[in-house]
């Protein structure tokens, strides 16, 4: 089936904005040209891609399916065009996807070293949960991601490289929760307010599964999007927070609760699209993560 790339480009802009007028403005063409392009594409595919009404535009199921395939292709082509047309005086861009926790407590020194090595390359970091970052990579909106593993959103089209092993811990203000005189069971922890990340995070999924493995139902008192806030709330005695151990940089008014059950270790992994060659700069960044991991393992 021979379909002009421009038709898919118009489809992409309409599908992302759900507006014929916004797509026309982005593409610098008339709204009637956008409408005609969509009609032509639908005719050639023999599928209805949009539900049109006087007030709004919505994707059909067929349109949603097509967008899943067109979006990565458009992003990949745009990335190639940008690299070919880049102004050498401005340098190129390294796009990284990672959560704010991973950025703050793990990536900062690596970003600093990278900037010293490649001062002309702009670093763009997009924050999101580990699940969201995997989707960004799948759509070619980032060059690489650093995320928690296990991660159900990682797939066999991605090159996955472990860069750090860590363990999750429960922390509390010992004055509010004096639990350090003996090891505590997960069942006993149920009696206390648990502070944890919101349900869409891999950390939340991990903890819920851990409780289920011990036939326990976890009902958190507070769910937030930030480990920093969890630490702050634990410090003032509002509950017992569940965080990765590498976030525990300041132990003031906090202690780690000793559990009878062992919490399995997890990993931070770097991942990139195995079908797209990495730039020298991106390879340097990943190599620096791996070298640090190897040095930590030997220490």
C-alpha positions, -999 to +999 in steps of 0.1 A: +000+000+000+016+032-012+005+061+010+022+095+010+041+102+042+024+136+044-009+120+050+004+102+080+020+134+092-014+152+090-031+123+108-005+124+136-011+161+143-049+157+142-047+127+165-024+144+190-044+176+192-078+162+184-084+194+165-084+200+127-077+237+132-048+231+156-033+206+132-037+231+103-019+258+124+010+234+133+014+223+097+009+258+081-018+245+058-055+253+056-081+234+077-098+222+045-065+207+034-062+189+067-098+176+063-091+165+027-059+147+038-077+127+065-105+117+041-079+106+016-061+085+042-093+069+055-103+061+019-069+044+011-069+025+044-106+017+041-110+026+078-127+054+097-100+070+119-119+099+136-153+104+150-163+140+140-189+161+157-196+198+158-179+203+191-150+177+192-129+152+173-122+117+188-101+088+176-119+055+166-104+023+178-088+019+144-074+055+147-059+047+182-042+016+168-028+035+139-015+063+162+005+037+183+024+029+151+026+063+135+038+082+166+071+064+171+078+066+133+071+104+132+093+109+163+121+088+148+120+107+115+120+141+133+149+129+154+169+120+123+160+153+106+171+173+137+205+155+139+211+161+102+202+197+104+217+206+137+236+238+140+272+227+151+274+259+172+244+248+193+253+212+195+229+183+197+206+170+224+206+140+247+171+131+258+168+112+290+137+098+307+138+092+345+117+098+376+125+128+398+137+105+425+162+088+402+173+121+389+179+137+423+194+107+442+213+089+414+218+108+382+230+142+393+268+133+394+265+115+361+248+145+345+275+167+359+303+145+344+285+144+311+282+181+309+319+185+315+327+159+288+302+173+262+295+210+272+280+217+238+253+190+240+220+201+256+206+176+282+169+173+282+155+152+311+118+142+310+104+132+344+079+104+348+072+072+366+092+041+354+062+030+335+057+063+318+094+065+309+092+031+292+064+044+271+084+075+262+112+053+249+087+032+230+074+063+212+110+075+205+104+106+226+137+100+245+170+085+236+174+065+268+158+059+301+169+050+336+141+032+355+132+007+382+132-030+374+112-052+374+091-031+350+063-045+330+065-018+304+101-028+293+100-050+262+123-071+240+128-043+215+148-024+242+184-030+251+183-032+289+215-027+311+215-030+349+233-001+364+225-002+402+212-027+427+192-013+456+168-024+484+136-008+495+132+001+532+106+013+557+116+044+577+100+062+606+106+088+633+116+066+663+099+089+687+066+085+670+070+048+662+094+032+686+098-001+667+136-007+670+135-030+700+127-061+679+122-071+642+088-063+629+066-084+606+047-071+576+015-081+594+025-059+623+032-030+600-004-032+589-014-016+622+005+016+614-001+043+588+019+034+557+032+062+535+040+052+499+041+063+463+009+064+443-005+033+426+008+041+391+044+037+402+064+005+400+074+009+437+038+009+447+031-022+425+062-039+440+050-032+476+014-043+470+027-076+455+050-081+484+021-079+508+000-102+486+028-128+486+024-129+524-014-131+521-018-095+534-038-066+521-020-033+520-041-002+527-018+028+527-027+059+548-011+083+523-001+079+486+020+106+470+040+112+438+073+122+456+097+102+478+110+135+492+075+143+505+072+108+520+105+113+538+094+147+551+061+132+564+079+103+580+103+127+597+075+146+614+058+114+625+028+111+603+036+075+594+060+049+582+074+056+547+085+030+521+114+043+500+144+031+480+175+030+503+195+053+480+171+081+489+181+079+526+208+106+524+197+125+556+189+103+587+179+132+610+150+121+631+146+089+611+155+052+615+152+021+593+127-004+606+141-040+608+118-065+592+115-103+599+107-108+562+134-101+536+125-075+509+139-086+476+164-063+460+155-044+428+176-027+401+180+005+383+184-002+346+193+019+316+174+011+284+174+023+248+159+013+215+180-016+202+171-007+166+185+028+168+223+033+170+233+053+201+253+085+196+288+087+211+275+110+238+247+086+248+271+057+248+294+076+270+266+083+294+255+047+297+291+035+300+296+059+329+266+043+347+280+008+341+315+017+352+301+031+385+280+000+390+311-022+385+332-001+409+304-003+435+302-040+432+339-044+438+339-021+468 
